[in-house]
Amino acid sequence: MKFIDIHGHYAWGIDDGISTMEEAKEALEKVQKSGVVALVATPHVFSGTHTENDIITYKQRIRDLKLLAKEYGILVAEGCELMLTDNTYEQVSNKRLIPFEDTNYVLCEYNVRTLTNTDIFMENFESYIYQVIDAGYTPIIAHIERYFLKEIDLDYVQYLVNLGCVIQMNTTSFLQKNNENLYRNSIALLDNNLVHVIATDTHSSDGFRSPNMKEAYIDLMKKGYDLDYLDLLFYKNPMKLLKNEEVIAPNGKKRTLLRTLSQRRKAKKIK
């Protein structure tokens, strides 16, 4: 059982993620023990804010992380999480971003903290995504389940998929069941085959947003999701991204009570 985490703020001291090398070591120990064989370091890059010099600094720190991760047998690829704003066109056209290493894929997000209206999000986001695509990149949409304040609009997500976007979901959205809306949105995406990859969005070595790929995999097994489906989301499609290949469209089998009971027994063995 192997995993690839394509969204995490593991490169220390450059954004709101892991703060020190010591904390990075703690996180890498957890990553190693959980079965993660590769990860993408995705520090935040804000359109209209981060400069070419910032990108150089980020890449250097990711190189530091690569060297550190070798001690744990973990492959690190460079990347970023690009904040899409009204300045996106300038940011991408001037290549002030970090696509996934040696690929055309770039992880993109919308500012959840400013989100007050889902309709406005959908209107703005569509424009930003086109700007990324027109610049020659394939957007990976980070934690899309977080952008819908109420029930998720599955038709809109399907529209983004039809544009060629890759859909990424956070492990915490279904592991942390205290946020009913996030939990409901994430399950709806999974049940309707609208997730291509699952990742941690790690920001720390401990607590709420720490490495938890194995925990998330087992949780979804217990819920009755097909193992081939989970392997696609946790390993095969992430590997496709690292190879600059087209992801495989998910086609998970519908959950049934018998499958759920069977998966729970398998999950106990994996623990």
DATALIN-V750769 format. One record per residue. N is the residue number from 0. RES is the residue in one small letter. NEAR is the number of other ideal C-beta (glycine too) atoms within 8 Angstrom. Layout:
n=N res=RES near=NEAR
n=N res=RES near=NEAR
This chain:
n=0 res=m near=6
n=1 res=k near=7
n=2 res=f near=14
n=3 res=i near=13
n=4 res=d near=16
n=5 res=i near=17
n=6 res=h near=15
n=7 res=g near=15
n=8 res=h near=15
n=9 res=y near=14
n=10 res=a near=15
n=11 res=w near=13
n=12 res=g near=7
n=13 res=i near=9
n=14 res=d near=6
n=15 res=d near=5
n=16 res=g near=14
n=17 res=i near=15
n=18 res=s near=6
n=19 res=t near=8
n=20 res=m near=8
n=21 res=e near=6
n=22 res=e near=12
n=23 res=a near=15
n=24 res=k near=9
n=25 res=e near=10
n=26 res=a near=15
n=27 res=l near=14
n=28 res=e near=9
n=29 res=k near=11
n=30 res=v near=14
n=31 res=q near=10
n=32 res=k near=6
n=33 res=s near=12
n=34 res=g near=9
n=35 res=v near=14
n=36 res=v near=9
n=37 res=a near=13
n=38 res=l near=15
n=39 res=v near=17
n=40 res=a near=14
n=41 res=t near=12
n=42 res=p near=15
n=43 res=h near=10
n=44 res=v near=16
n=45 res=f near=8
n=46 res=s near=15
n=47 res=g near=8
n=48 res=t near=5
n=49 res=h near=9
n=50 res=t near=6
n=51 res=e near=7
n=52 res=n near=6
n=53 res=d near=10
n=54 res=i near=13
n=55 res=i near=8
n=56 res=t near=9
n=57 res=y near=14
n=58 res=k near=10
n=59 res=q near=8
n=60 res=r near=13
n=61 res=i near=14
n=62 res=r near=9
n=63 res=d near=10
n=64 res=l near=14
n=65 res=k near=9
n=66 res=l near=7
n=67 res=l near=12
n=68 res=a near=12
n=69 res=k near=8
n=70 res=e near=6
n=71 res=y near=10
n=72 res=g near=6
n=73 res=i near=13
n=74 res=l near=7
n=75 res=v near=13
n=76 res=a near=11
n=77 res=e near=12
n=78 res=g near=15
n=79 res=c near=14
n=80 res=e near=14
n=81 res=l near=15
n=82 res=m near=11
n=83 res=l near=12
n=84 res=t near=10
n=85 res=d near=5
n=86 res=n near=9
n=87 res=t near=13
n=88 res=y near=8
n=89 res=e near=9
n=90 res=q near=14
n=91 res=v near=16
n=92 res=s near=7
n=93 res=n near=7
n=94 res=k near=5
n=95 res=r near=11
n=96 res=l near=11
n=97 res=i near=12
n=98 res=p near=11
n=99 res=f near=16
n=100 res=e near=9
n=101 res=d near=4
n=102 res=t near=10
n=103 res=n near=8
n=104 res=y near=13
n=105 res=v near=17
n=106 res=l near=16
n=107 res=c near=14
n=108 res=e near=12
n=109 res=y near=12
n=110 res=n near=8
n=111 res=v near=8
n=112 res=r near=4
n=113 res=t near=5
n=114 res=l near=11
n=115 res=t near=5
n=116 res=n near=7
n=117 res=t near=11
n=118 res=d near=6
n=119 res=i near=8
n=120 res=f near=11
n=121 res=m near=10
n=122 res=e near=8
n=123 res=n near=9
n=124 res=f near=11
n=125 res=e near=8
n=126 res=s near=8
n=127 res=y near=13
n=128 res=i near=15
n=129 res=y near=9
n=130 res=q near=11
n=131 res=v near=15
n=132 res=i near=12
n=133 res=d near=6
n=134 res=a near=9
n=135 res=g near=5
n=136 res=y near=11
n=137 res=t near=10
n=138 res=p near=12
n=139 res=i near=16
n=140 res=i near=12
n=141 res=a near=11
n=142 res=h near=12
n=143 res=i near=12
n=144 res=e near=13
n=145 res=r near=10
n=146 res=y near=11
n=147 res=f near=11
n=148 res=l near=7
n=149 res=k near=5
n=150 res=e near=7
n=151 res=i near=10
n=152 res=d near=9
n=153 res=l near=10
n=154 res=d near=6
n=155 res=y near=8
n=156 res=v near=13
n=157 res=q near=9
n=158 res=y near=8
n=159 res=l near=12
n=160 res=v near=10
n=161 res=n near=6
n=162 res=l near=9
n=163 res=g near=7
n=164 res=c near=11
n=165 res=v near=13
n=166 res=i near=15
n=167 res=q near=17
n=168 res=m near=16
n=169 res=n near=14
n=170 res=t near=14
n=171 res=t near=12
n=172 res=s near=15
n=173 res=f near=15
n=174 res=l near=10
n=175 res=q near=10
n=176 res=k near=7
n=177 res=n near=4
n=178 res=n near=8
n=179 res=e near=7
n=180 res=n near=9
n=181 res=l near=13
n=182 res=y near=12
n=183 res=r near=10
n=184 res=n near=14
n=185 res=s near=13
n=186 res=i near=10
n=187 res=a near=11
n=188 res=l near=16
n=189 res=l near=14
n=190 res=d near=9
n=191 res=n near=7
n=192 res=n near=9
n=193 res=l near=11
n=194 res=v near=12
n=195 res=h near=11
n=196 res=v near=16
n=197 res=i near=11
n=198 res=a near=14
n=199 res=t near=15
n=200 res=d near=13
n=201 res=t near=15
n=202 res=h near=9
n=203 res=s near=12
n=204 res=s near=10
n=205 res=d near=5
n=206 res=g near=5
n=207 res=f near=6
n=208 res=r near=9
n=209 res=s near=13
n=210 res=p near=13
n=211 res=n near=11
n=212 res=m near=17
n=213 res=k near=10
n=214 res=e near=10
n=215 res=a near=14
n=216 res=y near=12
n=217 res=i near=11
n=218 res=d near=10
n=219 res=l near=11
n=220 res=m near=15
n=221 res=k near=10
n=222 res=k near=10
n=223 res=g near=10
n=224 res=y near=12
n=225 res=d near=8
n=226 res=l near=9
n=227 res=d near=6
n=228 res=y near=12
n=229 res=l near=12
n=230 res=d near=9
n=231 res=l near=11
n=232 res=l near=11
n=233 res=f near=13
n=234 res=y near=10
n=235 res=k near=8
n=236 res=n near=13
n=237 res=p near=15
n=238 res=m near=10
n=239 res=k near=11
n=240 res=l near=17
n=241 res=l near=14
n=242 res=k near=7
n=243 res=n near=9
n=244 res=e near=6
n=245 res=e near=4
n=246 res=v near=10
n=247 res=i near=9
n=248 res=a near=6
n=249 res=p near=11
n=250 res=n near=6
n=251 res=g near=10
n=252 res=k near=7
n=253 res=k near=5
n=254 res=r near=9
n=255 res=t near=7
n=256 res=l near=6
n=257 res=l near=6
n=258 res=r near=11
n=259 res=t near=12
n=260 res=l near=8
n=261 res=s near=8
n=262 res=q near=14
n=263 res=r near=10
n=264 res=r near=8
n=265 res=k near=10
n=266 res=a near=11
n=267 res=k near=7
n=268 res=k near=6
n=269 res=i near=8
n=270 res=k near=5
